[in-house]
Amino acid sequence: MPEKILLVEDEAIVAIAVELLAEEGLQFHLKSSITEVEQRSKQIVLRYRQNEEESEIAGTHLLVATGRIPASGELELDSAGIEIDERGYILVDDYCRTSQGHIYTLGDVNGRGAFTHTSVHDGQVFLDHFLRRGGRRISDRKMTYAMHIDPPLARVGINELEAAKTGIDCLVGSMPMSSVSRAREKAETGGTIKVVVEKESKKILGATVFGVGGDEIIGMIALAMQAELPYTALQHTVIPHPTVSELVPWIFNNLKPLPLNQAWYSGCRLFCNRQLKGKPAALSECTFNGKLTPVSPNKVVERFN
């Protein structure tokens, strides 16, 4: 029973999504379990339990989104000596080769991306390797995705939630879509743009664009990441006005250290303890499973799931 929507996104993005989707009339019943579904006349009635209380929702349609599993079990892969992982995904190397080097596997079933664009890239990787023209590898691609809600949510690389787990000294920046003149012109000011960069190398580690045009803007940032450009390359780029993308250079003027408390909602069980045995503890000291441990503001000592 999930406690939030968009499990892989950080809390700020989730909060914006809940607010914007609620304005569209969507309701979320989190931490709930379905107990029964029945047909009543022309309606479908779903019963669920939430906080030990039984409730029901009635409607004309029911969409069941339980996720997907690979259909590799139907392929009799054992007879071909092709290895799969514990979830049923076919194991491949950086060139989409299976454990049988002359057999390649592309697309969702190899577990290296479940998007049309990653499947297309798998095909490009395969052709480069099969035709011995070198070039592309799976590990070289910067993972991007777009959620086509209104406004769209798009991401490349890691977000603040994931950055807090890496131990990398990061800088983060964010600006609201209300700062974008084109967004104001369209009266679509909901959302935000967020970036994560590595402080020392100035490389862009990831970005989240939640707002009008976000699914298009993310390509600009993905290109910079693929080319391993420093964030200053985008920061110094002149973008036509008025466009949504003109906000991108400005966001890099607003970089700040990743706050330690990002780890609180990142899935790391990190609890700052300012009071230890009646004595104030240093702000740089935190408790990991009951043990006082010094920790730098931008470094998570241990990851807990």
PyMOL commands that set and color helices and strands:
alter all, ss='L'
color gray80, all
select helices_A, chain A and resi 11-23+72-75+77-80+108-110+116-130+138-140+160-166+177-179+181-185+214-226+231-235+247-254+260-265
alter helices_A, ss='H'
color red, helices_A
select strands_A, chain A and resi 32-40+43-50+53-59+144-147+153-157+170-176+192-198+204-210+256-257+271-272+275-276+279-280+285-288+291-294
alter strands_A, ss='S'
color yellow, strands_A
deselect
rebuild
show_as cartoon
